[in-house]
Amino acid sequence: MRRAINYVPDRHSGLILAILPFVFLMGIYLVGSDARLSANPDDKLMPGLKAFFDAINHLAFTENRRTGEYVFWTDTLISLQRIFIGLSISTVLAIVIGLPIGLLPYLNRLFGPFMAAFSLIPPLAVLPILFIIFGLGELSKIVLIIFGVAPFLIRDMAMATLAIPKEQIVKAQTLSASSWQILIHVVFPQVLPRLFDSLRLMLGATWLFLIAAEAIASEGGLGYRIFLVRRYLAMDVILPYVAWITLLAFLMDYFLMLGSRAMCRWHHIR
Amino acid sequence: MTEIAIKNVFKEYNRNPILERVNVTLPDHEFCLILGSSGAGKSTLLRMLLSQETPSRGEILIDGEPIDVEPQADRGVVFQRYSVFPHKTVLDNVLAGPSFRESRFFGRLFGNRKAKLRDRAMELLDQVGLSDAADKYPVQLSGGMQQRLAIAQALIMEPKVLLLDEPFGALDQSTKKSMHKLILDLWNANKMTIVMVTHDIQEAFTLGTRVLMVDKQRRDPQAPEAYGSTIVHDLRLDPARKAPLDPSDNEENQSMEDIFLKWAGRMDHAIVEGAPHPTTPEAASVSAKEVA
């Protein structure tokens, strides 16, 4: 007997193992759904595959009679647009504010404790304030995402900057680099891999803030739709939407990883 | 001409004296080795020469002028670790200094100016034996190669003083030997002063034209922190009159195996099992000389 930590699956069985939980979950659902539907054909809680197919077909591939839109794709587009704008602005803020706070001692003393306190404000608690200030339109949803994500990213980038070995900064100075050059040629490239990692880790929170904002006041979006059809116990719509959101988040995570590989080649060489 | 004068320098951290009454003058083209045990303050002295730290009292002059309050290009540096930029290729690491100096806003050069600097950088990489690795990233280099790169990166700025903080401390014996030869060649070829910190006494005497030892002169057993270190020994050596410590140490580029065989020969009487046998032609020639 070897120790459990020394049993490593090969490539083939690793792949099977990775798929197993998904198949297992689906199997359990189908069995449960089948049992409930045979007892009560009108059961709404666990619809069968046919109901899902009909719902997706209705929302994604049939024109809405009233608006002429394909609801599923419109929802997706609206939500993705909010997420991209929110994340992009948060990323820019993290770079433009976080790096100088980490590099310049005066800014660090001035804003370090403030950012620490600011990032601890629960974003959902200030959501009403955002609605009051920015209205119920697009802006308040994007601001909520920024409010939830940016302070974390800013602090993270400031800490990553502080963690760069002092030797690097001193060496750059002996190579006649200015503060600005150190910022863009030494600090920025070295914290970029960490920025990608942090963005990936924040994707869950980003979607959380988006759906929260859409649930409370919105006229479209994936979160809006889920909370709208909730009133009719429409699990045949809610479950595919949840799966779709998960897939979108997974794809974003994957593309961020590819971005990191492409832009920080030095970091991924092993 | 570069003369460094350290005049009555004191350094303390939170009232704890680290260095006291340090007085030393280094004439032009000195290769100064600073020896001392861990915590003796030898690296603190080097960091003050670099302006990474400022003396609590006293002053440091280069050619009669006080040194700048922050690190500048007149004093190049190689640390034991983290000296090269991990996100730049070998060539870009060497080009970093001139690019910073000549393109103040972008820090990047293009066209003719870049081509000219590129030639100079490749020349330097050739001198330190890295021209084949120009497009690699530092993580792809061995420890010795990274330190060679750090030296080339500092030399392209043509500093008056090159400061080395235990640069070969993490390298294996044979790599260390080839680095010694390299740094001596570069010191001879470039008219610069080198100040190097080490705790390796053999290294200090092999390389230095000046060997300083930093240690506490006064000790209080009840309060070990009460006194700082100062320069307790100050020797000048003439490189031309240096006797090789061990004739076989003069072999250029001794490989790990050469040294292994030499030691195996020395320990011959203690070997209980196994016989050392050379596997490469160079090693064979060394062991042949050992036998003769």
Interface residues (C-beta under 8 A of the other chain):
Chain A: P165 K166 E167 Q168 V170 K171 A172 Q173 T174 L175 S176 A177 S178 W180 Q181 I184 H185 V186 P189 Q190 C264 R265 W266 H267 I269 R270
Chain B: L50 Q52 E70 P71 Q72 A73 R75 G76 V77 F79 R81 Y82 S83 V84 F85 P86 H87 K88 A96 G97 F100 R101 R104 F105 G107 Y137 P138 V139 Q140 A150 Q153 A154 M157 P159
